[in-house]
Amino acid sequence: MFKFIKVKLNRKKKIYKNIEFLPKIISCVKPYTKFLNDDFAQKYDLVEIILSQIEKSSGYFWIILNNKDEFLGIVYLENFVGDKKHLFSAEITTCFNKKYWGIETKKCGKKFIKYCFKKLKLQKLKAIIYKENFRVKNLLAHLGFEKEAYLRSETICNGKPQDIEIYSIINERK
């Protein structure tokens, strides 16, 4: 089974919930920055990027632990559509330690999508990925996401124009 532990950060208000996981979050994200960040983000300090993302996603940033309390990875939601009373859709981003790719990510993904649709009452989740990220494409397809858009030369990554793909899954149960 999996546990989703919220991580919250508000430096102005001095709120630091579960921030002790920061070293594990950094070590998880670091190998995949080329899949998570374009050249515009890569020029910034990785720790500051992660801290800013936790702060920006405050309340919607989780670390993932298994039943042995091993750190599997992170998941967060951002770019919400809706208002404080009713969230309609959100963009999902995940990053898993390589050790847990495969069955663990699929099971965890199913559980998290169910949580988003039942508890958060979201109607749609979307994922934005680089077209070369075949592992995430396969995971998204397994979880029921469908390709929604292809954006040519949307950003720059490693000095080259980078295409972006958008995938989504809609909550059919209303």
Disulfide bonds with the S-S distance in Angstrom:
none
